[in-house]
Amino acid sequence: MIDLYAEALSTFTTLFAEAKASSGEIEPNAMTVATATADGRPSARTVLLKSFDERGFVFYTHLHSHKGRELETNPRAALLFLWRSLRAAGIQVRIEGVVQVVDDVEADVYFASRPRPSQIGAWASAQSETLGSRDDFDDRIAQVEAEFEGREIPRPEGWSGFRVIPEAFEFWYGAEFRLHERWRYECDASGEWSKRMLYP
């Protein structure tokens, strides 16, 4: 029997590799992340995919940011990749699923790999909170630089990653005259995956 989850993940891996190799894609790991409040009010923003494997798709943020608070109360998300330069008329990939916070070891390893200015920024930013002026932020950056001068910067408490565990994939292959090709993979309540073609 075909492992449809493995097939969907393999398809994503192939397309992602094409996007990374394309000179037309400046930020191939950019993806829209859509979340919603407990009462269903949606919001979306672009973040960067930092890793993916059979466990899911990972991005990093402050846990108390707008998206972090929404994911705490409603741990589901939708991801959207748009690679306009690929193939005939671009490719979109949609992924929907449940969300979990990555473990501390994984978050620590990733944080340690970040450029030092990005590490400093994670400490200096109270993400999504009101900022009085750019000068205030610059002052916080200078304070953090002074605090950690000459030593490694640890991961801040409340800064970590989210893993989106797929329950659905949709692959959209653009074509002329909007005669697109769409394939959807879905996991049902019993954990069984199915695959079907959709009208464009």
N, C-alpha and C positions, 0 to 999 in steps of 0.2 A: 504494500500500500504506500502511496506517495505521502511523504511528510510535507504537508502543505505549509506549515510554519517555516520549516527549513527552506522550502522553495521561495517563499516570500522574502525571507531574510537574504537568501542568495541573490535574488533579483535586486533588492536594494543595494547590496554590496557591489554588484556589477555596475549599477547606475551611478552610485556614489563615486566609484573609481573613474568612470567616464567624466563625471563633473569635475573631479579634481584634476584630471588630465587636460580638460578643456581650457583654452586660453580665454574663452568668453565668459568664464565663471570666476569672478573676483573672489568670492567668499563661498565656496561650494558647501561648506558646513553650516551656513546660515539657514535658520529655520524659524518659521512662525510658531510660537507656542500659544495656544488658546486655553484659557482656564475659565472657571466660572465660580461665582459665590455660591453659598449654600442654597440661596433662593433662585439660582439660575441666571444671574446677571453676568454676561460674558465679558472678557477682555482678552486682548491679544498683543503680542510684542515679538520682535525678532531677537533671538539669542543664537549662540553657537553650539552645535553638537560637538561634544568633546570625546565621546567614545560610544561604541555600540558593539553588542555581541548578542548571543542567544538569550541573555538575561534582559535585554532592553536597550534603550537609548538614553544617554546621560547628558545633562547640562548642569551648570553650577550657578549659584546665586546666593544672596542672603535669604535665610529662611524667613525673616520678618519683612521682606519686601512685599510689594503688592501681590505678585504671583505666588510668593511663598505662603502668605496668609491664606490666599484662596485655596492653594493645594492642601494646606493643613485641614481646612474645613470641608473641602470637596476634592478628594485625591484622585481626580481624573483629568486627563489633558488630551488635546489633539495637537499633532505636529503637522506642519506643511513645509515641504521642500519644493522650490520652484527653480528649475534649471532651464532658462530660456534658450540657451545656445545649443542644447543637445538635440541631435537627430533632426528630423524634418522641421518640427515646429515646437520644440520644447517638451519638457517632461515635468510633471508634478507627481509627488508622492505624498499621500496622506497616511498618517499613523494615528490611531486612537487607542487609548488604554488607561490602565490604572497606574498610579504613581506611588513610588516609595522613595524615602530618603536613603541615599547610599550609606554604607557603613563608614565609621570614622577613619579606618585605615585607608580605604579607597580615597576618601576626601583629602586626607593628609598627603597622600602620595601625589595627587593631582595638584594640590595647592603648592607643594614644594617644587613642582615643575614650572610654575608660572614665572614670568619675568618679575624681578624685584619691584619695579614700579606698579605692576598689577597687584602684587601682594600688599604693598603699601596702600593702594587705592581701596582694597577690600577692608582694611582696618579704618581708613579715614571716612568712608562713605556710610552714612545711615540711609541705606538705599530706600527710595520711595518716600522718605520723610521730607518735610518742607526745609528748603535751604534759603537762608536769608540773603546771601550774596555769594558770588564766586570767590571773593576774598576769604569768606568764612571757610570754604572748602579747601582753598590753598593753605590756609593756616593749619587746618587739621592734618593735611598732608605733611606739612613741615614738622608738626608735632610728632607724627608717627615716624618720620624719617629720623628724627633726633632720638626717639625712644629706642629704636632698634639699630642704631648706628653700630656697625662693627659686629653684628651678630645675625644669626638666621632669624627669619620672621616666621612664627608659628601660624597655623590656621586660626583665624578668629572664631570664637564661640558664636554660633548662629550663622556661620557661612558653610555651606555644604552643597551637595549635589542631589538632584532628583533623577530617578530612573523611571522612564515611561515603559511599562511592560505591555507590549502590544496585544490588543484584542481584535484589531482590524488593520489591514493595509489596503490602500487603494493606489494603483499605478495608472496614471493618465498619460497617454502618449499623444501629443498634439499632431494634428493633420490639417491639410488644407480644407477650406470651406467648413471648418468646425466639425469635420467627420472624424472625430477623435476615437481612440481606442482606450477603453477603461476595463481594468480587471480589479476585482475586489476579493480579498481574503478575509474571512471572519471566523472568530472563535465563539462557539455557543456556550451555554451555561454548563454543559458537561465537559468542556475542554476540547471538543472536536472542532477541527478547522474545516472550512468549506471554501470553494473558489467558484466565482461566477463572473461572466462578462456583463457589463452594463451598457445601456444605450448612452451615447455621448450627450 
